[in-house]
Amino acid sequence: MLNKLEKYSVARRFFEIGKDIYSRYVYFFYLCAEFAKQGKMTFAPTKYRLQTVASGRVFDDQGWTLDDPQCDKPSLVRPVYGNKQLNVKEGSGLGLYRFADWLPVKTMLDNPSEPITYKSEGLAKRLGLNSLYVTFNGWWPERNARMSTCSFKEMEAYSVCARLGNDLKDKTLVVASAGNTARAFAKVCSDNGIPLLLCVPQDNTTALWFDKPLNDCVKLITTESGSDYFDAINLSNVVCELDGYLAEGGAKNIARRDGMGTTMLSATTFIGRTPDFYFQAVGSGTGAIAAWEANLRFIADGRFGPDKARLMVSQNKPFVPMYDAWRVGSRALLPYDAGQARKDAAEICAPVLSNRKPPYGLAGGLYDALIDTNGDIFAVSNAEANAAKALFEGTEGIDIYHAAAVATASLQQAVEKGVVKADDVVMLNITGGGERRFQAEHEMHYLRPSHIFKIGFTKEEVERVLATMK
């Protein structure tokens, strides 16, 4: 299948060398049919307004609105979509844009992927569950799972980048990441020619692998070895103070959350109802917030039941700031020494779960989501995660990420404690998998940093370095 740029190139060449007008028209209509099959000729921007969780105020999106300027307390904003009912689009090549009714997007990008949900047999039997559904994000061609980054962060990137409008096309998007998010945005931006600057801790750059060299529109800067995700976020914040750069926004970006929410859309439309339980490992908790928000839309839709899935999220010991706060009933995170946080983050087997400033206590954040759904937070050790990783591969037949293994281990804990019963409908969000297989089948290319910053960097230094990278 030709991509958009290749089709234009072929069409232009054909018109230059074509012998007769009839042949030209035949090929032109072939190209039109190809675009139509992929939804590119009929795609229209999704209609929505924004609503502030804290106040309920509804207002118009200015194109890249991350906060309500009239709200005086920390709060997320949510899209209120014109279509109250989700109409899943049909057609090849649509990927997650099948769910465009509930995505705040202006266009459809090339090469989109999507989550794949199936009913488990092997793992379900081992755990004694009759209705365990796995939503798989990664590389597993036999199940039509074709995320080449092997992570559900692709869903964020395809949604966020499709929210960009023509008025922002000259800006460079800035994304801070502990690894997987950077890989996803790099792939999507490279494929679609979108300027991108990544900020990643130096120790996490091994996650920046790709099956082909990236477009020069993608650049990487890092914080020195020994730094963590929070340091990378600080670097990105300084970059975004400079002209020409656009903050992606993290959890505040409605497109990021609703892109991640397609996992819940996939599962619920496959099952035919919302699940009783939703399991996922969390670093920021954004994916779980997104699942909750999608669940609320399904209730308003009216065709998938009135119930809320209980959010069962998990962190990787010893880095468990949200778990610690939740255990004592605190909306605010407890004090966490920066040095100790970096040390703990270095010890966990799933470093992507090491966010020191997650959207936990603000209005509409993870604390509210857990309260509203009668949810819970689990803590999983490296040993438990490694055992669950082997269990999943042994029973389901595909390798998974350590973060997904943390979620699997928390499901085991919930079953052992009797929280989850045999007949409960359970969704297990496998947020990444198939990497070992993908890398074995493809040649790997790595993105190298243009500059490595010390933790004590200054704005002047950042500005000087970026000027040399243009």
C-alpha positions in Angstrom: 0.0 0.0 0.0 1.4 3.4 -1.0 1.5 6.1 1.6 0.1 9.6 0.8 3.3 11.2 -0.3 4.2 8.2 -2.5 0.8 8.4 -4.2 1.2 12.1 -4.9 4.6 11.4 -6.3 3.5 8.6 -8.5 0.4 10.6 -9.8 2.6 13.6 -10.6 5.1 11.4 -12.5 2.3 9.7 -14.4 0.8 13.0 -15.5 4.2 14.1 -16.8 4.8 11.0 -18.9 1.3 9.7 -19.6 0.5 9.1 -23.3 -3.3 9.7 -23.3 -5.9 11.5 -21.2 -7.9 8.3 -20.7 -5.0 6.6 -18.9 -4.4 9.6 -16.7 -8.0 9.7 -15.6 -8.1 6.0 -14.9 -5.1 6.3 -12.6 -6.4 9.5 -11.0 -9.6 7.7 -9.9 -7.6 4.8 -8.7 -5.8 7.2 -6.3 -9.1 8.7 -5.2 -10.4 5.2 -4.4 -7.3 4.4 -2.4 -7.6 7.6 -0.3 -11.3 6.9 0.2 -10.6 3.4 1.5 -8.3 4.8 4.1 -10.8 7.5 5.2 -8.6 10.3 4.0 -11.0 12.0 1.5 -14.0 11.9 3.8 -12.4 12.7 7.2 -13.8 15.8 8.9 -12.5 17.4 12.1 -14.3 16.1 15.2 -16.8 18.5 16.8 -16.4 19.1 20.5 -16.2 21.7 23.2 -14.3 21.7 26.5 -15.5 21.3 30.0 -13.6 22.0 33.2 -13.8 19.2 35.7 -13.6 21.5 38.8 -16.2 24.0 37.8 -18.3 22.4 35.0 -17.7 25.4 32.7 -18.1 24.6 29.0 -16.1 26.6 26.5 -14.5 26.5 23.1 -11.1 25.0 22.4 -8.7 27.6 21.0 -6.8 24.9 19.2 -4.3 23.8 21.8 -6.1 24.6 25.1 -4.6 22.7 28.0 -6.2 24.6 31.0 -9.3 26.7 31.7 -8.0 30.2 32.2 -11.0 31.0 34.3 -10.5 28.2 36.8 -8.5 29.1 40.0 -7.7 25.6 41.1 -5.7 22.7 39.4 -8.1 20.9 37.1 -8.2 18.8 34.0 -10.5 19.8 31.1 -12.3 17.3 29.0 -13.8 17.2 25.5 -17.6 17.2 25.3 -18.1 15.5 21.9 -20.9 16.4 19.5 -21.6 12.7 19.0 -22.9 11.3 22.3 -23.0 7.8 20.8 -19.8 6.3 19.5 -20.1 5.3 15.8 -17.1 3.0 15.1 -16.0 3.7 11.5 -15.3 0.8 9.1 -12.6 0.6 6.5 -9.0 -0.5 6.1 -6.2 1.6 7.3 -8.2 3.7 9.8 -6.4 2.4 12.9 -7.4 4.3 16.0 -9.3 6.8 13.8 -12.1 4.3 13.7 -12.9 5.9 17.1 -12.6 9.5 15.7 -16.1 10.4 17.1 -14.4 10.5 20.5 -11.0 11.9 19.5 -10.3 15.6 19.4 -8.6 15.5 16.0 -8.5 17.7 13.0 -7.0 15.3 10.5 -6.0 11.6 10.0 -2.3 10.8 9.9 -0.5 8.2 7.9 0.1 4.6 9.1 -2.2 4.6 12.2 -2.3 1.6 14.5 -4.9 0.6 17.1 -5.3 -1.6 20.2 -6.5 -5.1 19.7 -8.8 -6.8 22.2 -9.4 -10.6 22.5 -10.8 -13.0 25.0 -8.0 -14.8 26.9 -7.9 -18.6 27.2 -4.5 -19.5 28.6 -4.0 -16.8 31.2 -7.7 -16.9 32.1 -7.6 -20.6 32.7 -4.5 -20.3 34.9 -6.1 -17.5 37.0 -9.5 -19.2 37.1 -11.3 -16.4 35.3 -14.2 -17.0 32.8 -14.3 -13.6 31.2 -10.8 -12.2 31.0 -10.2 -9.8 28.1 -6.8 -8.7 27.0 -6.3 -5.4 25.2 -3.0 -5.8 23.5 -0.9 -2.9 22.4 2.2 -4.0 20.5 3.5 -6.2 17.7 1.5 -9.5 17.3 0.6 -9.9 13.6 -1.3 -13.1 14.1 -3.8 -11.0 16.2 -3.6 -8.0 13.8 -1.6 -6.0 16.4 0.8 -3.9 14.4 2.2 -1.2 16.6 5.8 -1.0 15.4 6.9 0.8 18.6 5.3 -2.0 20.6 3.7 0.4 23.0 0.2 2.0 23.5 2.0 5.3 23.6 1.4 5.3 19.8 -2.2 6.0 20.6 -1.2 9.2 22.3 1.0 10.3 19.5 -1.5 9.6 16.7 -4.2 11.5 18.6 -2.0 14.4 19.8 -0.4 15.0 16.4 -3.7 14.8 14.6 -5.0 17.6 16.9 -2.3 20.0 15.5 -3.9 22.5 13.1 -2.4 24.6 10.3 -1.9 27.5 12.7 0.6 25.4 14.7 2.4 23.7 11.8 5.5 26.0 12.2 6.0 25.1 15.8 8.2 22.4 17.1 6.4 20.0 19.4 8.2 19.3 22.6 7.7 15.9 24.4 9.3 14.8 27.7 9.4 11.1 28.2 11.0 8.2 30.2 11.3 6.2 26.9 8.2 4.7 25.3 6.3 7.9 24.7 9.4 9.4 23.0 9.7 6.4 20.7 6.0 6.6 19.8 6.1 10.4 19.1 9.3 10.0 17.1 7.8 7.3 14.9 4.6 9.2 14.2 6.3 12.6 13.7 8.9 11.1 11.4 6.3 9.3 9.3 4.3 12.5 9.0 7.0 15.2 8.8 6.1 16.9 12.0 8.9 18.9 13.8 9.6 17.2 17.2 12.1 17.8 20.0 12.3 15.0 22.6 13.6 15.4 26.2 14.6 12.1 27.7 16.9 11.0 30.6 20.2 9.7 29.2 19.8 6.3 30.9 16.5 5.7 29.1 17.7 6.3 25.5 18.1 2.6 24.9 14.3 2.7 24.4 14.7 4.9 21.3 15.0 2.1 18.8 13.3 2.1 15.4 13.0 -0.2 12.4 14.2 2.5 10.0 16.2 5.8 10.2 14.1 8.8 11.3 13.3 11.9 9.4 15.5 14.9 10.4 12.5 16.7 11.7 12.9 14.6 14.9 15.6 15.7 17.4 16.7 14.4 20.8 18.2 16.1 23.9 18.8 14.4 27.2 19.6 15.0 30.8 22.8 13.3 32.1 23.2 9.8 33.4 21.7 9.4 36.9 18.8 11.8 36.1 15.2 10.7 35.9 11.9 11.5 34.1 11.3 14.6 36.3 14.6 16.1 35.2 13.6 15.5 31.6 10.3 17.3 32.3 12.1 20.2 33.7 14.3 20.4 30.6 11.2 20.4 28.4 9.6 23.2 30.4 12.6 25.4 29.9 12.6 24.7 26.1 8.9 25.6 25.9 9.7 29.1 27.3 11.5 29.8 24.0 10.0 31.0 20.8 9.0 28.4 18.2 8.4 25.5 20.6 5.0 24.0 21.6 4.5 22.1 24.9 2.7 18.8 24.1 1.1 19.1 27.5 1.2 15.6 29.0 -1.9 14.6 30.9 -3.5 18.0 30.4 -3.6 17.4 26.6 -7.1 16.1 25.9 -5.8 14.3 22.8 -3.2 12.4 24.8 -5.8 11.1 27.3 -8.4 10.3 24.6 -5.8 8.6 22.5 -4.9 6.3 25.4 -8.6 5.9 26.1 -9.0 4.0 22.8 -7.9 0.9 24.8 -11.2 1.2 26.7 -13.1 1.9 23.5 -11.5 -1.2 21.9 -12.4 -3.5 24.9 -15.9 -2.2 25.5 -17.0 -2.3 21.9 -15.5 -5.8 21.6 -17.1 -7.1 24.8 -20.4 -5.3 24.2 -20.4 -3.8 27.7 -18.0 -2.0 30.0 -15.9 -4.4 32.0 -16.2 -4.9 35.8 -12.5 -4.3 36.4 -9.8 -2.4 34.5 -6.1 -3.4 35.2 -3.1 -1.3 34.2 0.3 -0.3 35.6 0.8 3.5 35.9 3.5 6.0 36.0 1.4 9.1 35.7 -2.0 7.4 35.8 -3.0 9.2 32.6 -4.1 6.0 30.9 -6.3 5.0 33.8 -7.9 8.5 33.9 -8.5 8.2 30.2 -10.2 4.8 30.7 -12.5 6.4 33.4 -13.4 9.3 31.1 -14.2 6.9 28.2 -16.3 4.8 30.6 -18.3 7.9 31.5 -19.0 8.5 27.8 -20.1 4.9 27.4 -22.6 5.4 30.2 -24.0 8.5 28.5 -24.0 6.6 25.2 -26.6 4.3 26.8 -25.8 1.1 24.8 -23.0 -0.4 26.9 -24.5 -0.6 30.4 -24.7 1.8 33.4 -21.7 0.6 35.3 -18.2 2.0 36.0 -15.2 -0.4 35.7 -13.3 -0.5 38.9 -9.8 1.0 38.2 -7.1 -1.4 39.5 -3.8 0.3 38.9 -0.3 -0.7 40.0 3.1 0.7 40.7 6.5 -1.0 40.7 8.3 -1.2 44.1 10.2 0.7 45.4 9.0 3.6 43.3 5.4 3.9 44.6 4.5 7.6 45.4 0.8 7.2 44.4 0.5 3.9 46.2 1.8 5.5 49.4 -0.5 8.4 49.2 -3.5 6.2 48.4 -2.8 3.9 51.3 -3.2 6.8 53.8 -6.2 8.4 52.0 -4.3 11.4 50.9 -5.2 13.5 47.8 -1.8 15.1 47.9 1.3 13.1 47.2 3.5 12.6 50.3 6.9 14.3 50.5 9.5 12.4 48.4 13.2 13.4 48.5 14.5 14.0 45.0 17.7 11.9 45.6 15.7 9.0 47.0 13.2 9.2 44.1 16.1 8.9 41.6 17.5 6.0 43.5 14.2 4.2 43.6 13.5 4.9 40.0 16.8 3.3 39.1 15.9 0.1 40.9 12.6 -0.7 39.3 12.3 -3.1 36.3 9.7 -0.8 34.6 11.4 2.6 34.5 8.5 4.0 32.4 6.5 4.0 35.7 8.7 6.5 37.4 6.9 9.8 37.3 7.5 12.0 40.4 4.8 14.6 39.5 1.8 12.6 38.2 -1.7 14.1 37.7 -2.9 12.5 40.9 -4.6 15.1 43.2 -5.9 17.7 40.8 -9.6 17.8 39.9 -10.3 15.0 37.4 -7.0 13.3 38.2 -6.3 9.7 39.3 -7.4 10.2 42.9 -10.8 11.3 41.7 -11.0 8.4 39.2 -10.2 5.9 41.9 -12.7 7.3 44.3 -15.5 7.5 41.7 -14.9 3.9 40.5 -14.2 2.3 43.9 -10.7 1.5 42.6 -7.4 0.6 44.2 -3.7 0.8 43.8 -1.3 -2.2 44.0 2.4 -2.4 44.6 4.4 -5.0 42.7 8.0 -6.0 43.2 10.5 -6.7 40.5 10.4 -10.4 41.3 6.6 -10.5 41.1 6.7 -8.6 37.8 9.3 -10.9 36.3 7.2 -14.0 37.3 4.1 -12.4 35.7 6.0 -11.6 32.6 7.0 -15.2 32.2 3.4 -16.4 33.0 1.9 -14.2 30.3 4.3 -15.3 27.6 3.9 -18.9 28.7 0.1 -18.8 28.6 -0.6 -16.3 25.8 2.3 -16.8 23.6 3.9 -13.3 23.3 6.5 -11.3 25.2 5.3 -8.3 27.1 6.9 -5.2 28.7 7.7 -5.0 32.4 5.0 -2.4 32.9 2.4 -4.7 31.4 3.8 -7.5 33.6 3.3 -5.2 36.7 -0.4 -5.0 35.7 -0.6 -8.7 35.2 1.0 -9.3 38.7 -1.6 -6.9 40.2 -4.4 -9.0 38.6 -2.9 -12.1 40.2 -2.9 -10.3 43.6 -6.5 -9.3 43.1 -7.6 -12.8 42.3 -5.7 -14.3 45.2 -7.3 -11.8 47.6 -10.7 -12.6 46.3 -11.3 -9.1 45.0 -11.8 -10.4 41.5 -14.2 -13.4 41.2 -14.3 -16.1 38.6 -17.3 -14.6 36.7 -16.3 -11.0 36.7 -15.6 -9.3 33.4 -12.0 -8.2 33.5 -10.0 -6.0 31.1 -6.2 -6.3 31.3 -4.5 -3.5 29.5 -1.2 -4.9 28.1 0.4 -1.5 27.4 3.3 -2.9 25.5 4.4 -6.2 24.0 6.0 -8.1 21.1 9.2 -6.1 21.3 11.6 -9.1 21.4 9.8 -10.6 18.4 9.7 -7.3 16.5 13.4 -6.6 17.0 14.3 -10.1 15.9 12.4 -9.6 12.7 13.7 -6.1 11.9 17.0 -4.2 11.7 17.3 -1.7 14.5 18.2 2.0 14.3 18.8 4.2 17.4 18.2 7.9 17.8 21.2 9.6 19.3 21.1 12.8 21.4 22.2 16.1 19.9 23.2 17.3 23.3 23.4 15.9 26.9 22.6 18.5 29.6 23.8 18.4 33.2 21.0 18.4 35.8 21.9 22.0 36.7 21.4 23.4 33.2 20.4 27.0 32.7 17.9 28.6 30.3 20.7 30.5 28.5 22.6 27.2 27.9 19.4 25.5 26.5 18.8 28.4 24.2 22.4 28.4 23.0 22.3 24.7 22.3 19.0 24.7 20.5 20.2 27.5 18.2 23.0 25.3 17.0 20.6 22.5 16.2 18.4 24.4 13.8 
